[in-house]
Amino acid sequence: MKRRELLFSAAAAASAWMIGPASAVSREMVVYKDPNCGCCHEWAEAMKGAGFKVGIKDVDDLSAIKQRYAIPDEMQGCHTAVVGGYYLEGHVPLDAVERLLAERPDIAGVAVPGMPVGSLGMGNDPRASYDVFAVKRDGTSAIYQSVRPKG
């Protein structure tokens, strides 16, 4: 093996060793949901399908969970997930979750208020149109990304 090949393979191995554990931890998620909510179950299944390790906690009082994470009333959705030090409120799309974990912005979490038709877990509607909000630790929010009709 040439010296250059040895150095590249050693660097690749070190990089994989350092990145691997961090990425495994950030892909562990807890979803707090109403035990009778089917759309929350569908959302959690989509996260599992994307490679997240999902723990589901059925709770009767979701308001206590939303209060624990200081989720503003106007940002609340039907379930709350926690991953990588952030909360995911409501039917947050997979690409927004992946972006959040890749960029690691200084925010408390992201939210899709309400239950928009066509959002992840709420059916497959190509006409879906809604916004995903970044929620800062002080409770203020701004649009993080928009979902608009395809085509």
Salt bridges, closest charged atoms under 4 A:
GLU45 OE2 - HIS41 NE2 3.95
GLU45 OE2 - LYS48 NZ 3.27
ASP58 OD1 - LYS33 NZ 2.97
GLU89 OE2 - LYS66 NZ 2.48
GLU98 OE1 - ARG27 NH1 2.97
GLU103 OE2 - ARG99 NE 3.15
ASP106 OD1 - ARG137 NE 3.32
ASP125 OD1 - ARG127 NE 3.22
ASP131 OD1 - ARG148 NH2 2.84
